[in-house]
Amino acid sequence: MVSVSIKSTSRIGNDVLANIFSSRAVAQILDFFLDHEEFDYPVAEIAVKTGLSFRTVFREIPNLERDQLIYKYRKVGKANMYRLNTDFEAVVLLERFALEMSQLQPMKEKISITSDMDISEPEISLSE
């Protein structure tokens, strides 16, 4: 019997991105914080602004906090206020990545429009 062992040569740990972006909700929450990085927000307001349920946001916030992407900035009454962790280099890189991808979107749409057009071969005339 032959045994095959596959050794990962990747410098990135297994499933790092899958663990961070465990759901579409996480991406929506991060998008929200990237768009509003200068302020802090309670879970209820994040839910309203993202269109996600309170329960979903409440479930995902501890994971984002654990990954140091957001942090508890202060407490107002009983509500914890969360803010994007812009001091964390991974967040800075994520911001840059999001910006680069958003700039590709119009280009992607332009390519799609061009490819949808009926492009016919030019007529070739052999007569002189």
PyMOL CGO cylinders between C-alpha atoms (Angstrom):
from pymol import cmd
from pymol.cgo import CYLINDER

trace = [
    CYLINDER, 0.00, 0.00, 0.00, 1.32, 3.42, -1.01, 0.3, 1, 1, 1, 1, 1, 1,
    CYLINDER, 1.32, 3.42, -1.01, 0.84, 6.32, 1.37, 0.3, 1, 1, 1, 1, 1, 1,
    CYLINDER, 0.84, 6.32, 1.37, 0.76, 9.85, -0.02, 0.3, 1, 1, 1, 1, 1, 1,
    CYLINDER, 0.76, 9.85, -0.02, 1.42, 12.80, 2.21, 0.3, 1, 1, 1, 1, 1, 1,
    CYLINDER, 1.42, 12.80, 2.21, 0.67, 16.33, 1.06, 0.3, 1, 1, 1, 1, 1, 1,
    CYLINDER, 0.67, 16.33, 1.06, 2.67, 18.97, 2.83, 0.3, 1, 1, 1, 1, 1, 1,
    CYLINDER, 2.67, 18.97, 2.83, 1.31, 22.49, 2.73, 0.3, 1, 1, 1, 1, 1, 1,
    CYLINDER, 1.31, 22.49, 2.73, 3.95, 24.99, 1.70, 0.3, 1, 1, 1, 1, 1, 1,
    CYLINDER, 3.95, 24.99, 1.70, 1.61, 27.92, 2.14, 0.3, 1, 1, 1, 1, 1, 1,
    CYLINDER, 1.61, 27.92, 2.14, 2.67, 30.57, 4.62, 0.3, 1, 1, 1, 1, 1, 1,
    CYLINDER, 2.67, 30.57, 4.62, -0.98, 31.17, 5.49, 0.3, 1, 1, 1, 1, 1, 1,
    CYLINDER, -0.98, 31.17, 5.49, -2.50, 28.88, 8.12, 0.3, 1, 1, 1, 1, 1, 1,
    CYLINDER, -2.50, 28.88, 8.12, -5.24, 26.48, 7.14, 0.3, 1, 1, 1, 1, 1, 1,
    CYLINDER, -5.24, 26.48, 7.14, -8.65, 28.03, 6.67, 0.3, 1, 1, 1, 1, 1, 1,
    CYLINDER, -8.65, 28.03, 6.67, -7.69, 31.50, 7.94, 0.3, 1, 1, 1, 1, 1, 1,
    CYLINDER, -7.69, 31.50, 7.94, -9.96, 33.30, 5.50, 0.3, 1, 1, 1, 1, 1, 1,
    CYLINDER, -9.96, 33.30, 5.50, -12.72, 30.73, 5.90, 0.3, 1, 1, 1, 1, 1, 1,
    CYLINDER, -12.72, 30.73, 5.90, -12.61, 31.24, 9.66, 0.3, 1, 1, 1, 1, 1, 1,
    CYLINDER, -12.61, 31.24, 9.66, -12.76, 35.03, 9.38, 0.3, 1, 1, 1, 1, 1, 1,
    CYLINDER, -12.76, 35.03, 9.38, -15.34, 35.17, 6.60, 0.3, 1, 1, 1, 1, 1, 1,
    CYLINDER, -15.34, 35.17, 6.60, -17.45, 32.37, 8.01, 0.3, 1, 1, 1, 1, 1, 1,
    CYLINDER, -17.45, 32.37, 8.01, -20.63, 33.86, 6.57, 0.3, 1, 1, 1, 1, 1, 1,
    CYLINDER, -20.63, 33.86, 6.57, -21.94, 36.58, 4.31, 0.3, 1, 1, 1, 1, 1, 1,
    CYLINDER, -21.94, 36.58, 4.31, -23.04, 38.39, 7.47, 0.3, 1, 1, 1, 1, 1, 1,
    CYLINDER, -23.04, 38.39, 7.47, -19.41, 38.80, 8.54, 0.3, 1, 1, 1, 1, 1, 1,
    CYLINDER, -19.41, 38.80, 8.54, -18.59, 40.40, 5.19, 0.3, 1, 1, 1, 1, 1, 1,
    CYLINDER, -18.59, 40.40, 5.19, -21.57, 42.76, 5.53, 0.3, 1, 1, 1, 1, 1, 1,
    CYLINDER, -21.57, 42.76, 5.53, -20.53, 43.77, 9.05, 0.3, 1, 1, 1, 1, 1, 1,
    CYLINDER, -20.53, 43.77, 9.05, -16.95, 44.37, 7.95, 0.3, 1, 1, 1, 1, 1, 1,
    CYLINDER, -16.95, 44.37, 7.95, -18.15, 46.37, 4.93, 0.3, 1, 1, 1, 1, 1, 1,
    CYLINDER, -18.15, 46.37, 4.93, -20.20, 48.50, 7.30, 0.3, 1, 1, 1, 1, 1, 1,
    CYLINDER, -20.20, 48.50, 7.30, -17.24, 49.14, 9.61, 0.3, 1, 1, 1, 1, 1, 1,
    CYLINDER, -17.24, 49.14, 9.61, -14.93, 49.89, 6.67, 0.3, 1, 1, 1, 1, 1, 1,
    CYLINDER, -14.93, 49.89, 6.67, -17.42, 52.49, 5.44, 0.3, 1, 1, 1, 1, 1, 1,
    CYLINDER, -17.42, 52.49, 5.44, -17.88, 53.99, 8.93, 0.3, 1, 1, 1, 1, 1, 1,
    CYLINDER, -17.88, 53.99, 8.93, -14.49, 53.52, 10.57, 0.3, 1, 1, 1, 1, 1, 1,
    CYLINDER, -14.49, 53.52, 10.57, -14.44, 56.85, 12.36, 0.3, 1, 1, 1, 1, 1, 1,
    CYLINDER, -14.44, 56.85, 12.36, -17.38, 56.02, 14.65, 0.3, 1, 1, 1, 1, 1, 1,
    CYLINDER, -17.38, 56.02, 14.65, -18.38, 53.37, 17.16, 0.3, 1, 1, 1, 1, 1, 1,
    CYLINDER, -18.38, 53.37, 17.16, -21.68, 51.50, 17.01, 0.3, 1, 1, 1, 1, 1, 1,
    CYLINDER, -21.68, 51.50, 17.01, -23.86, 49.28, 19.21, 0.3, 1, 1, 1, 1, 1, 1,
    CYLINDER, -23.86, 49.28, 19.21, -25.01, 45.89, 17.95, 0.3, 1, 1, 1, 1, 1, 1,
    CYLINDER, -25.01, 45.89, 17.95, -28.57, 47.15, 17.43, 0.3, 1, 1, 1, 1, 1, 1,
    CYLINDER, -28.57, 47.15, 17.43, -27.47, 49.95, 15.10, 0.3, 1, 1, 1, 1, 1, 1,
    CYLINDER, -27.47, 49.95, 15.10, -25.11, 47.68, 13.17, 0.3, 1, 1, 1, 1, 1, 1,
    CYLINDER, -25.11, 47.68, 13.17, -28.06, 45.34, 12.63, 0.3, 1, 1, 1, 1, 1, 1,
    CYLINDER, -28.06, 45.34, 12.63, -30.31, 48.15, 11.36, 0.3, 1, 1, 1, 1, 1, 1,
    CYLINDER, -30.31, 48.15, 11.36, -27.64, 49.66, 9.08, 0.3, 1, 1, 1, 1, 1, 1,
    CYLINDER, -27.64, 49.66, 9.08, -26.61, 46.32, 7.56, 0.3, 1, 1, 1, 1, 1, 1,
    CYLINDER, -26.61, 46.32, 7.56, -30.12, 44.87, 7.31, 0.3, 1, 1, 1, 1, 1, 1,
    CYLINDER, -30.12, 44.87, 7.31, -29.04, 41.86, 9.35, 0.3, 1, 1, 1, 1, 1, 1,
    CYLINDER, -29.04, 41.86, 9.35, -30.96, 40.58, 12.33, 0.3, 1, 1, 1, 1, 1, 1,
    CYLINDER, -30.96, 40.58, 12.33, -29.86, 41.63, 15.81, 0.3, 1, 1, 1, 1, 1, 1,
    CYLINDER, -29.86, 41.63, 15.81, -29.24, 37.98, 16.64, 0.3, 1, 1, 1, 1, 1, 1,
    CYLINDER, -29.24, 37.98, 16.64, -26.94, 37.48, 13.64, 0.3, 1, 1, 1, 1, 1, 1,
    CYLINDER, -26.94, 37.48, 13.64, -24.85, 40.56, 14.44, 0.3, 1, 1, 1, 1, 1, 1,
    CYLINDER, -24.85, 40.56, 14.44, -24.77, 39.62, 18.12, 0.3, 1, 1, 1, 1, 1, 1,
    CYLINDER, -24.77, 39.62, 18.12, -23.50, 36.14, 17.14, 0.3, 1, 1, 1, 1, 1, 1,
    CYLINDER, -23.50, 36.14, 17.14, -20.75, 37.42, 14.80, 0.3, 1, 1, 1, 1, 1, 1,
    CYLINDER, -20.75, 37.42, 14.80, -19.37, 40.34, 16.86, 0.3, 1, 1, 1, 1, 1, 1,
    CYLINDER, -19.37, 40.34, 16.86, -17.42, 38.12, 19.31, 0.3, 1, 1, 1, 1, 1, 1,
    CYLINDER, -17.42, 38.12, 19.31, -15.72, 36.35, 16.38, 0.3, 1, 1, 1, 1, 1, 1,
    CYLINDER, -15.72, 36.35, 16.38, -14.66, 39.65, 14.82, 0.3, 1, 1, 1, 1, 1, 1,
    CYLINDER, -14.66, 39.65, 14.82, -13.48, 40.83, 18.22, 0.3, 1, 1, 1, 1, 1, 1,
    CYLINDER, -13.48, 40.83, 18.22, -11.52, 37.60, 18.75, 0.3, 1, 1, 1, 1, 1, 1,
    CYLINDER, -11.52, 37.60, 18.75, -9.82, 38.11, 15.37, 0.3, 1, 1, 1, 1, 1, 1,
    CYLINDER, -9.82, 38.11, 15.37, -9.00, 41.70, 16.46, 0.3, 1, 1, 1, 1, 1, 1,
    CYLINDER, -9.00, 41.70, 16.46, -10.79, 43.21, 13.47, 0.3, 1, 1, 1, 1, 1, 1,
    CYLINDER, -10.79, 43.21, 13.47, -13.07, 45.23, 15.75, 0.3, 1, 1, 1, 1, 1, 1,
    CYLINDER, -13.07, 45.23, 15.75, -12.90, 46.09, 19.43, 0.3, 1, 1, 1, 1, 1, 1,
    CYLINDER, -12.90, 46.09, 19.43, -15.16, 47.23, 22.23, 0.3, 1, 1, 1, 1, 1, 1,
    CYLINDER, -15.16, 47.23, 22.23, -14.53, 50.98, 22.28, 0.3, 1, 1, 1, 1, 1, 1,
    CYLINDER, -14.53, 50.98, 22.28, -16.78, 52.00, 25.19, 0.3, 1, 1, 1, 1, 1, 1,
    CYLINDER, -16.78, 52.00, 25.19, -20.02, 51.25, 26.93, 0.3, 1, 1, 1, 1, 1, 1,
    CYLINDER, -20.02, 51.25, 26.93, -23.07, 53.52, 26.76, 0.3, 1, 1, 1, 1, 1, 1,
    CYLINDER, -23.07, 53.52, 26.76, -25.63, 52.45, 29.32, 0.3, 1, 1, 1, 1, 1, 1,
    CYLINDER, -25.63, 52.45, 29.32, -25.87, 48.69, 28.82, 0.3, 1, 1, 1, 1, 1, 1,
    CYLINDER, -25.87, 48.69, 28.82, -24.81, 48.79, 25.17, 0.3, 1, 1, 1, 1, 1, 1,
    CYLINDER, -24.81, 48.79, 25.17, -21.27, 47.94, 24.13, 0.3, 1, 1, 1, 1, 1, 1,
    CYLINDER, -21.27, 47.94, 24.13, -20.00, 50.19, 21.36, 0.3, 1, 1, 1, 1, 1, 1,
    CYLINDER, -20.00, 50.19, 21.36, -17.75, 48.60, 18.73, 0.3, 1, 1, 1, 1, 1, 1,
    CYLINDER, -17.75, 48.60, 18.73, -15.25, 50.16, 16.39, 0.3, 1, 1, 1, 1, 1, 1,
    CYLINDER, -15.25, 50.16, 16.39, -13.00, 49.00, 13.55, 0.3, 1, 1, 1, 1, 1, 1,
    CYLINDER, -13.00, 49.00, 13.55, -9.48, 48.24, 14.79, 0.3, 1, 1, 1, 1, 1, 1,
    CYLINDER, -9.48, 48.24, 14.79, -7.54, 50.51, 12.42, 0.3, 1, 1, 1, 1, 1, 1,
    CYLINDER, -7.54, 50.51, 12.42, -4.38, 50.02, 14.50, 0.3, 1, 1, 1, 1, 1, 1,
    CYLINDER, -4.38, 50.02, 14.50, -4.24, 46.37, 13.40, 0.3, 1, 1, 1, 1, 1, 1,
    CYLINDER, -4.24, 46.37, 13.40, -2.24, 46.02, 10.19, 0.3, 1, 1, 1, 1, 1, 1,
    CYLINDER, -2.24, 46.02, 10.19, -4.52, 43.27, 8.87, 0.3, 1, 1, 1, 1, 1, 1,
    CYLINDER, -4.52, 43.27, 8.87, -7.42, 45.76, 8.97, 0.3, 1, 1, 1, 1, 1, 1,
    CYLINDER, -7.42, 45.76, 8.97, -5.36, 48.32, 7.05, 0.3, 1, 1, 1, 1, 1, 1,
    CYLINDER, -5.36, 48.32, 7.05, -4.60, 45.68, 4.42, 0.3, 1, 1, 1, 1, 1, 1,
    CYLINDER, -4.60, 45.68, 4.42, -8.26, 44.64, 4.35, 0.3, 1, 1, 1, 1, 1, 1,
    CYLINDER, -8.26, 44.64, 4.35, -9.23, 48.28, 3.72, 0.3, 1, 1, 1, 1, 1, 1,
    CYLINDER, -9.23, 48.28, 3.72, -6.76, 48.46, 0.85, 0.3, 1, 1, 1, 1, 1, 1,
    CYLINDER, -6.76, 48.46, 0.85, -8.02, 45.16, -0.57, 0.3, 1, 1, 1, 1, 1, 1,
    CYLINDER, -8.02, 45.16, -0.57, -11.64, 46.34, -0.38, 0.3, 1, 1, 1, 1, 1, 1,
    CYLINDER, -11.64, 46.34, -0.38, -10.70, 49.60, -2.13, 0.3, 1, 1, 1, 1, 1, 1,
    CYLINDER, -10.70, 49.60, -2.13, -8.83, 47.76, -4.90, 0.3, 1, 1, 1, 1, 1, 1,
    CYLINDER, -8.83, 47.76, -4.90, -11.72, 45.35, -5.42, 0.3, 1, 1, 1, 1, 1, 1,
    CYLINDER, -11.72, 45.35, -5.42, -14.26, 48.20, -5.53, 0.3, 1, 1, 1, 1, 1, 1,
    CYLINDER, -14.26, 48.20, -5.53, -12.21, 49.87, -8.26, 0.3, 1, 1, 1, 1, 1, 1,
    CYLINDER, -12.21, 49.87, -8.26, -12.22, 46.65, -10.27, 0.3, 1, 1, 1, 1, 1, 1,
    CYLINDER, -12.22, 46.65, -10.27, -16.02, 46.44, -10.16, 0.3, 1, 1, 1, 1, 1, 1,
    CYLINDER, -16.02, 46.44, -10.16, -16.68, 49.17, -12.79, 0.3, 1, 1, 1, 1, 1, 1,
    CYLINDER, -16.68, 49.17, -12.79, -13.99, 47.60, -15.01, 0.3, 1, 1, 1, 1, 1, 1,
    CYLINDER, -13.99, 47.60, -15.01, -15.67, 44.20, -14.61, 0.3, 1, 1, 1, 1, 1, 1,
    CYLINDER, -15.67, 44.20, -14.61, -19.03, 45.69, -15.62, 0.3, 1, 1, 1, 1, 1, 1,
    CYLINDER, -19.03, 45.69, -15.62, -17.43, 47.37, -18.65, 0.3, 1, 1, 1, 1, 1, 1,
    CYLINDER, -17.43, 47.37, -18.65, -15.90, 44.08, -19.77, 0.3, 1, 1, 1, 1, 1, 1,
    CYLINDER, -15.90, 44.08, -19.77, -19.26, 42.35, -19.33, 0.3, 1, 1, 1, 1, 1, 1,
    CYLINDER, -19.26, 42.35, -19.33, -21.02, 44.96, -21.47, 0.3, 1, 1, 1, 1, 1, 1,
    CYLINDER, -21.02, 44.96, -21.47, -18.39, 44.65, -24.20, 0.3, 1, 1, 1, 1, 1, 1,
    CYLINDER, -18.39, 44.65, -24.20, -18.58, 40.86, -24.22, 0.3, 1, 1, 1, 1, 1, 1,
    CYLINDER, -18.58, 40.86, -24.22, -22.38, 40.99, -24.52, 0.3, 1, 1, 1, 1, 1, 1,
    CYLINDER, -22.38, 40.99, -24.52, -22.16, 43.06, -27.71, 0.3, 1, 1, 1, 1, 1, 1,
    CYLINDER, -22.16, 43.06, -27.71, -22.48, 41.21, -30.99, 0.3, 1, 1, 1, 1, 1, 1,
    CYLINDER, -22.48, 41.21, -30.99, -19.03, 41.34, -32.45, 0.3, 1, 1, 1, 1, 1, 1,
    CYLINDER, -19.03, 41.34, -32.45, -18.94, 40.10, -36.01, 0.3, 1, 1, 1, 1, 1, 1,
    CYLINDER, -18.94, 40.10, -36.01, -15.87, 39.51, -38.10, 0.3, 1, 1, 1, 1, 1, 1,
    CYLINDER, -15.87, 39.51, -38.10, -15.03, 42.28, -40.52, 0.3, 1, 1, 1, 1, 1, 1,
    CYLINDER, -15.03, 42.28, -40.52, -16.01, 41.64, -44.11, 0.3, 1, 1, 1, 1, 1, 1,
    CYLINDER, -16.01, 41.64, -44.11, -13.10, 40.81, -46.33, 0.3, 1, 1, 1, 1, 1, 1,
    CYLINDER, -13.10, 40.81, -46.33, -13.22, 41.99, -49.88, 0.3, 1, 1, 1, 1, 1, 1,
    CYLINDER, -13.22, 41.99, -49.88, -10.97, 40.24, -52.34, 0.3, 1, 1, 1, 1, 1, 1,
    CYLINDER, -10.97, 40.24, -52.34, -12.03, 42.25, -55.39, 0.3, 1, 1, 1, 1, 1, 1,
    CYLINDER, -12.03, 42.25, -55.39, -9.90, 45.12, -56.62, 0.3, 1, 1, 1, 1, 1, 1,
]
cmd.load_cgo(trace, "trace")
